């Protein structure tokens, strides 16, 4: 693709907006080289994430990588030469991610009169490096953390440039919940479908609600390497992905690349323009509205585009059609004189054909360039050199990973890890033997019951373990007791572990725990090789362990009213549904203010019980829970409203009842404020 202006309809859209600094795009990729000329003057910041270890790169390695990648060699030969020139695997991977991220970022944020002019260069950008090292660049837990951080930092669009191969169409539950939270917070997530040459899927692009993007050639035909199938057929569109000009790290030379990773930034940038347009029209950015406009306006492919039209998914990117669906008006040049001055297309350009919804769009038979040009399936990257003219210094805002909050209030289960085989063997040598049916066996450090008994008798040994907070079977945080109450915290962790090993019908059985602490920038490597962040715990305050049934029993006893047996069963049913919904459907990392308020609402079931008992007395059952920022709050606090909604199962016409209680999450330990308020709503 010679120029972004060759995307039909884009030059007309540019006459309306080149982006708005109030629209924030978070780029989840490798670290960007912000020293390039195309980024000078851009509103760009880079976050140093706590799960990513900084790696110093040798400029010579970057030069060698660029020279090999831009050579005429192909595939395996390039990989062999890279291994020879840069023997360290981690260094090669990091450099590759820097190249990838720098190219992608320049397509969106490249400034005017520089080597690469981006599509939405006036929008604000945040680079959140996901991490690297072996498979950790696309670790689903780190990806979920990056998505949560992007939401906390105010992103309107999350461009997730990674592709983790997937065969089921389902992701890790923590990743799915992070995406769900982004979507419920009015954030659009865009991701490439991947380059695996067939009916293959990638995370997160295959997950529900994501704007999935495949790639086509300059002549309009679909690349055979562009993934398709599954959920892609419901939420995927095709965008230009060949000969895409972009920046490179360490030089002002540009390079042309191809792939779905080159196509997806175009959709992200155009979505940012459409959101900017919404702001200009006095409306709020509507992520789902923009996504629906892009999907519903896509131009279906014909057999001339691909022998298998399914590869086209919903169709090709249609800028004019998306504009019309969003505004209700055909896309036209805003000011003719401005369009002429900027080199934009004129109002008298060739009319565009009609798409699936009757709106004008791209011609599926028309090439983005001269159709007489030969196909360039195997074209290698070519470089050009342009000196930048922009001299404005890079604008940064000093955003760090702790800019949102480093407070954690998380629900899960307690477990332990040794970190190394040597540490595990040391416990095996020190643990006493156990007797089973008269037979004596060596101590087994992998048995949680045995390790719990050993720690109970030798509490000092608790410091030699890595204590973890797990969501189901996945370690999420490493727990580090610190301060004057460290011994009491270790004892509490040991009790929680002991309770988890008991039989489910035992009175001391612990099904779930809550942990409150501060997230640090430190990480620790587990015995499995997984790297997780460290949470420091300063006090046993806020550390609770319980089972659902015992929590409900205690909560029912706290209600100071006489409860009939039938009514008590109804309260128990609604309260259990409420708790299970939070534990399983809304499980989260407990970092964002919203999640901490929600998790505390589940822990503080006593207030929920009082609310539910009142609703049950009115013949209603629990329906749903919502959490939103409270419009009123006391000074220096951070208040969130938790709303429980109830309905009448026997009368669908009866108004629903809403009960609201407010939680302040400004401190390590959240606290409820005021009294419960209630009102009726029609739906």
N, C-alpha and C positions, 0 to 999 in steps of 0.2 A: 504494500500500500504506500504510494508515494507521499501522501500527506493526510493528516486527519481531516482536512477540509474535503477530502474525497468521499467521506461518509455522507450519503445523501441526507439532506435536511440539517446537518450540523451547523453549517455556516449561517443558515437562517436563525437557528437557535442561538448562535453566538451574538447575533444582533440584539437579542433580548437580554442575555446575561452571559458573563464569563465566570460566573460563580459568585458566592457571597461568603465573606469571612465568618458569618454566623453558622455556616454549614461545615461541620467537622467530619472528615473522613479518616478513620483509623486504618492504617496499613499494617496488617499482620503478616510479616514476611521476615527476611533477614535484616540485618542492620544496613541502613542506607548511608552512602558516602555523601554527606551533606555539603562537602567542599566543592562539588561540581558547579560550574558556572550557571547551569540551568536552574539551580536552586537558590541562587543569590537573590534575595528579595522575597522569596516564598515564605509563607506563614507556616513553617514546618518545625516540628519538635521531635526529638527522639527520646524514648523512655528507656532507662536502664532497668530491665526487669530483674527481680530478685532470683528467678530460677535460671538465669543465664549467666554463665561465668565468662567474663571478658577475656578475649584472646587477642594478643598483639600480633599484627600481621606485618610481614616484611614487604615493603614496596616492590622488591625484586620478584617475590612470589606472585604478587598481583600482576606485574608486567608479564611474567612468564605465562600465567594463566590466560591473560587476555590474548597474547600472541598465539597460543595454541588453540584457543577457542575460536579465534577469528581466521584460522588457517583454512586451507582447502581440504584438510583431512576430515574423515568422517568417523562417527560412532566409536568403535573399539580402538581405533588407532589414536583418536583424541584422548580417550581414557588412559591408554598405555603411556602416551607422552606426558600426560598430567601426573601420573604416578611416578614417572621417572624424574620429572622436574620438581615436583612437590611431594616427597615421600610420605609426609605425615598426613594420614587420612582426615583427621579433624581439621587441619589447616585447609586442606582442599575443599572440604565441605563448607567451612565458614566463608572462604573466598567465593565459592559458587553462590552462596546465599546473598553475599554483598552485591555481586553482579546482578543477580535476579532482582533483588529489591530495588537497586538503583535504577534499573531499566523500567520497572513497573512504575515507580514513583514519578519518574520524569514524564511518563505518559499522562499523568494526572495533574502534576503540580509544576511542570517545567514553565519557566517564566518567558514572557515575550522577548524577542530580539536576542535569544540565546540559542545554543545548539539544538535544544529540543523545547518546543512550546507545547505545554500540556493542554488538555481539553478544558479543565476546570481550575485554572491556575490561581484564581482569586479565592478559592475555598481554603479552609484551614486543614492542615494535615498533622497526624500524629503517627509516628513510626513505632510500633510495638514489636521488637524482635521476639519471635516465639521461643527461640533457643536452638541449640545445635549440639552435635556430638552423637555419633551413631544414629539411633532412631529418634532421639529426643527432639529433633526439629519439628516432628509432627506427632509428638506424644499427645494423646487426647486430653490428658489432665492439664498439661501446659497450655494447650490450645484453649481449653475452657477458662483457664485463669486469664489468658490474654483477652478473651471475649468479655469476661466480667470486668476487667480493667478498662477496656475500651468504653463500655457502657458507663462506668463510674466517671470517666474523664469527659463524658458528654458527647460521644460520637453519635452522629446521625446515620452514618454508613460505616460498616465494617467490611473492608476488602480483605478477605482471607485468601492469601495467595498459595496456600499449601494444598497438597493432595495426598491423602493417606489412602492407599488402595483398600477397597472394601467389597465383600461379596454378599453381604446380607442386607444392605440398605439401612442398617441400624448402627448407631454409634454408641460409645460408652455413655452410660446414663448421665454422668456428670457433664459431658459435652452436650448432650441433648438438652439438659436443663439449662445450661448456659445460653444456648441458642434460643430456647423458649423465653428466657428472661430478657434477652436482647430484643426479641420480637415484641414482647409485651411492653417493653419500654420504648416502642416506636423507633426501632433501629433496623435498618435494612442491611442484610448480610449478603454479600456477593462473593462467589467463589468459582474458579475454573472447574470444568468437568474432568480434566485430566487428559493425558496423551498416551493412553494404553492400547490404542488401536482396536477398539471394538466395543461390545456391549459390556463395558466395565464401569465400575463406580468408584468414586473418591469421597472421602470425608474432608470437609463438611458439606461439599456440594450436593450430595445425595440426600441429605437430611431435610425433613419437611420445612417449608418456609424460606429456604435459601434461594437466592437468585442465581441459578446455575448457568454458566456460560461456556459454550463450545466455540470452535473456530472454523472459519472458512477461508478459502484462498482469495487472491485478488480478483480472480475471474468469477467469483460467486459460488464456486463448487465447494462442497464440504470436504474438509480434510479427513482422510481415512483414519488418522490417528486420534481424532476427536471422539472422546467417549460419549456414549448415549445409552438409552434404555432405562428401565426401572422408573424411579421418581423423576428422573430427568425429563421424561416425556410429558410431565405435568407442570414443570417449573423451569425448564431450560430453553434458552434461546441461543442463536448463533450470531457471532459478531466477527468482523474482519480480524484475521490473526496471522497474516503473512506480510513479510517485509515491514514490520512495525519498527519505526525509528525510536531509539532510546539512548539514554546516557550509559556510560561505563565508569566504574570507579578508577581513580588514579589518572585520568586523562580527560581531555575535552573532546576526544574522538567519539563519534557516535557509532552505533551499530544497529543493523536491522536484524530482527529475530522473528521467529514464528512459533505458534503454539497457542493452546488455550490460555496460558498465562499472559500472553500478549493481547488476547481478545477480551478477557475479563476486565482489565482496567478501563477499557473504553466504556463498557456498560456502567461501571462504578462512576466514572467521571460524568457521563450523561445523566445518571441518576442524581448526582450532586447538582448539576445544572437545573434539573427539573425541580429539585427541592429549593434551590435558590430562587427559582421562578415563583414557587409558592409563597416564599417570604415577600417577594416584590409585590405580589397580588394581595398582601395583607393577611394571608392564611398562615397556619403553622405547618412545618414540614410533616408530610404524611408518608411514612415509609411504605406502608402496605398499599397506599394509593399509587405511589410511584411504581412499585413492583407490579401491581395489577396492570397499570398502563403499559409498561414494557412488555409484559407477557401477552396481554390481550391484543396488542397491536402488531405482534410479530407476523411477518409475511411467510405463509407456508411455502415449503420448497416444492419443486417439481422434479420429474425424473431427469431433467437436464442438470439439476444441481447435484443429484446423487442417485445412483441406481437403487439405493435403499433410502427412501425419503424419511424413514424413521430416524436416520442419523441427524436430521435437521431439528429433531425434537419439536418444539412448538413453532419454530420458524426463525426468520432472520430479523436482526435488529431493525427497528422502524422508528427513527427519531421523530419524524413528522406525525406518525400515527400516535405515538405515545403522548406527544404534545397535545394533539387534538382530544384524545380521551381525557387528559388531565384538565384541560382548560375549556373544552367545548367549542374551540375555534380552530380553524385550519392554521397551520404554521405559515407565517409570511414574514418577510424581512421587516424589522421594526422601523428602521430609519434608512431610507435609500442612500442618502449621502454618506452616512456612517458605514454602511455596507460596502460602498464603493471604495471609501478610504482604506478600509481594512482588508480589501481584497475579497470580500464575501460574495457569495453567489447573488445574482440579481433576481428581482421578483419575476422576471419573464423567463426564468429557466424552464426546462422541459417539465411538464406536469408529471406527477408521480402516480403510479397505479394504485388501485384500491386494495387494502389488506382485508383480513378476516372479519373486521368489524365495520367495514365500509369507510374507513379513514384512509387518507392517502399514505403511501409508503414506498419503500424501495421496490424496484422492478426485479423480481427474482431471476429474470433472464439477463439482466444487464450487469456487465462487469463494473467493478469499481475503477478499473483502468481500461485502457484500450484493449478490446477483446481480441485484437490481432496478435497481442503479445503471447509468446509460448508459455505453457504452464511451467511453474518453477517449484515443483514438489521437493526437489533435492537441493534447492539453492542454499548455499552456505552463507553465514553472516558476512556482510560487506561493511567496510568502515569508511567514514568521511570525516574530515577535519574542519571544524568551524570555530573561530575564536569568539568568545562571548563578548557582548558589548555592555551588559549590565554590570554595574559596579556597586550596587546596593549590598550592604552587609546582611548576612543571614539573620533573620528575626527568630529568636528562640524565646521560650517562655519558661525554661527551667523545670519542666514537668518531670517528676520522678515517680517511681512505682508506688511510693507512699503518699502521693498527692491526694488520693481518694481517702483512704483510711487504712491504718495497719492494725485496727482492732479486729478480733476474730471472736465470734460466738457460734460454734458449730456443733452439730449433732452427729453422732455416729457410734462407733464402738472402739474400745481401746485394745491395742495389740502391741507386739514387741518385735524387735529385729536385732540381729547380731552385727550386721554390717560386713563382717569378714568371717571367713571360715575359722581363722585362728581364734577369734573371740568366742565363736560357738564351741570350739573344742575346749577352751578354757573352762567354760561353764560345765561341759560334760565331765571334765576331770574333777571339778569341785563338788558337783551335786551328789548327794548320798544315793545309794542304791534303793530301789523300791521292791517291796515284796508283793507278789500277786499269786494267790492260791498256794502259798507256801514256797513259791519259787522266787529267788532273788534275781533282779535284773539291774543293769547299770542305769543311772539316771538319764533321762531323755530330755535334753533342753528344748526340743521341738514340741514337747507336750506342754500346753499352756497351764494345765493343772499342776504339773510337777514344778514348772518354773515359778508359778505363783507361790506354791508352798515354800520353795527355796528362798524366794525374795522375802516372804513373810518372816522367815527365821533369820535372814541375813539382809536387813533392809539396805545396808550400805552397798550391796551388789546391784541395787536398782540403778545406780549411776552408771553401771557398765553396760546397760542395755540401751538400745534406741527405742524409745516409746513412741508409738504411732497412733494417730487417730484415723480410723478407717471408715469409709462409706461402703457398706457391704464388705467386699473382700479387697478393696483397693485402698492402699495407704495414701492419704491425702496430705497429712502434716506429720512432721517429727515434733514431739512434745519435749520441751526442755525446761524443767523446773529450775527456777533461779530465786535468789534472795533469801531472806531470813526464814521463809516458810518452805524451803525446798524439801526438807525431810518429810513434812506433813503432806506435801503434794505427791511425793513418791509413794508414800503410804496409801494415799487416796487412789493413785493409779494402780497399785497392787491390789487394792480391794475391788476396784472395778474389773480388773482382769480375772480375779478369783470368782467374782459374781458371774462373769460371762461363761465360765467353765462349768457352772452348776447346771443340774437338770432344769428344764423349763418349768417344772412344777414345784421346784424348791423355793422356799420363801426368800432365800438370798440371791436368787437368779437376777441378773442384770441384763436387760435386753438392749438398752440404749443409754448413752451418756451425753452430757453437755460439757463442753470445754470452752473457757474464756481465756484469752491471752492476747499477746501482741505478735503480729507477723514480722519476722526479721528478714533481712536480705541474705541471710545464710541459707545454704542448702546442705543436704547430707545424702550420701549414697547408701542405699540399702544393699543387703546381701544379694538381691535379685538383679542389681544394677540400676534400679529405678532411682532417680534423684528427686527428692521432695523438699519443700521449704520447711524452715524451722519456726515453730511458734513458741515463744517464751511464756511460761506460766508463772505468775508472781504470787499467787495465793490460791488456796483451795476454794475460795469463794467463787461460786458459779459453777463448780464441778459437781454434777449430780449424776447418779445412776438410778435407773428405774426400769420397770416393766410397764407396759401399757395398762394392764389390768390393775396393778397396785396403784398406779398414778390415778386412775379413774376412781378407785375405791377411796383414796385419800381425798380427792377432790369432792366426791359426793358427801363425805363426812363434813367438809368445810361449809356446805350449804346449810344455813341455819333455818331451814324450814322442814316441815313434815312432808316426806315424799312417799306417795303410795307406791306399791310394788310395780304396778304397770307403768306408772310415770317414771320410776327409777330405771326400768328397763329401756324406756324410750330415751332418757337422758344418756344412759350408758352407750346406747347405739349411736346417737348423734356425736357424742364426745369421742368415741372410738373412731368414727369415720373422719372426724376433724383431725385427730392426731395421725392416723394412718395416711391421710392425704398429704400432710406436711412431711412425714417421714419418708414416703415413697414417691409421691407424684411431684413434690416441690423440693426434694432434697437439693442441697446447694453447698457451696464452699464456706458459707458463713462469713464472708468478707464484706460484702456491700451492706450499706445501712439497712436497705430493705430486707435482705436475707437475715440479718441479725435480729431485726424486729420480729420477723416471722418465726425464727427459731425460738426466740424467747417466749413468744405467744404459745408455742407448743409446750415449752417447759413449764410455764406458769399456767397450767391447766385449771387452776382454781378459779381464776377470773373468767375463763371460758366456760367453766361449769356453771357459774352463777348466771351467765348469759344464756346458756343452753337450757338450763332448768326453767327460766322464765319463758323462753320460746316454746318449750315442750308443753308448759301449762296452757299455752294458747292453742295447742293442737298442731304445732308446726314441727318440721324437721330441718336439720342442717342442710344447706345447699352448696355454699361455696365460701371461700375466704379471699379477701383482697387486701393488699398493703399499698398505701400511697403516702406521699409526703404530707405531713400535717400543715395546714395553712397557718396555724397559730402555735406558738411555742414559747416557753419561758426563755429568758436571756441566757445565752451561752449553752443552749441545749440543742439537741438534734432529734426532733420529734417525728414519729411516724404513726399513722392511723391504721389499725388492724380492724377490718370490717368483716363481721360474720353475717352471712345472709341466710335466711330461713324461708321455707315455703310450706304451703299447706298441701300435702300429698293427696288430699281428698277433694280439693277445690282449686283447680288451675286458674280460676278467675280471681281468686283472692290475692290481694297485694302481698308482696314479699316483705318480710321484716328484716331490717338491718340494725345490727348492734355494733357500736364502734367503741373501742378503747384505745388509748394513746400510749405509745412506748417511747421513752427517751433512750437513745443508743449512744449518747455522747461519752459515756464512761465505759470502762471495761465491762462492768456488769450492768446490762440494761435494766430499766425500772419503769413501771407503769405510772401514769399520771392521771389525776382526776377520776371522775366517775364514768361508768358506762352510759353512753347515750344511745337512744334507739329511735327509729322512724320507719315509716312504710314507704315502699317504692312500687311502681306499677310492674316492673319486670326485673 
